[in-house]
Amino acid sequence: MKKIVLDFEAALLNGIRSGANDDALRTLRDSAFDRLREVKESPAPPCLEAVFDVAGEIGRKLDMALETIRK
């Protein structure tokens, strides 16, 4: 799951650098959530608490990115 967060962070930073708008950044979040859902539904899923922690981290990072591009 750490790879999902790292990939999301990298995509988010690239989006900010390239001038992405709110919708583009939200699309990146949605892709990360889709990957997280796949992990959750896998044959050996992690505990739900870990999944929710990662989802929260992704959400916080998106919020920070949105604040950055609005300034």
URJOZI-V530593 format. One record per residue. N is the residue number from 0. RES is the residue in three letters. SS is DSSP state (2 for helix, 1 for strand, 0 for the rest). NEAR is the number of other ideal C-beta (glycine too) atoms within 8 Angstrom. Layout:
n	res	ss	near
N	RES	SS	NEAR
N	RES	SS	NEAR
This chain:
n	res	ss	near
0	MET	0	10
1	LYS	2	5
2	LYS	2	6
3	ILE	2	13
4	VAL	2	13
5	LEU	2	8
6	ASP	2	10
7	PHE	2	14
8	GLU	2	9
9	ALA	2	8
10	ALA	2	11
11	LEU	2	13
12	LEU	2	8
13	ASN	2	8
14	GLY	2	12
15	ILE	2	12
16	ARG	2	6
17	SER	0	6
18	GLY	0	5
19	ALA	0	9
20	ASN	0	7
21	ASP	2	7
22	ASP	2	6
23	ALA	2	9
24	LEU	2	16
25	ARG	2	9
26	THR	2	8
27	LEU	2	14
28	ARG	2	12
29	ASP	2	8
30	SER	2	10
31	ALA	2	14
32	PHE	2	10
33	ASP	2	8
34	ARG	2	10
35	LEU	2	14
36	ARG	2	8
37	GLU	2	8
38	VAL	2	12
39	LYS	2	10
40	GLU	0	6
41	SER	0	7
42	PRO	0	3
43	ALA	0	3
44	PRO	0	9
45	PRO	0	7
46	CYS	0	6
47	LEU	2	6
48	GLU	2	6
49	ALA	2	9
50	VAL	2	14
51	PHE	2	8
52	ASP	2	8
53	VAL	2	12
54	ALA	2	10
55	GLY	2	8
56	GLU	2	9
57	ILE	2	15
58	GLY	2	9
59	ARG	2	8
60	LYS	2	12
61	LEU	2	13
62	ASP	2	8
63	MET	2	8
64	ALA	2	12
65	LEU	2	10
66	GLU	2	8
67	THR	2	8
68	ILE	2	11
69	ARG	2	5
70	LYS	0	4
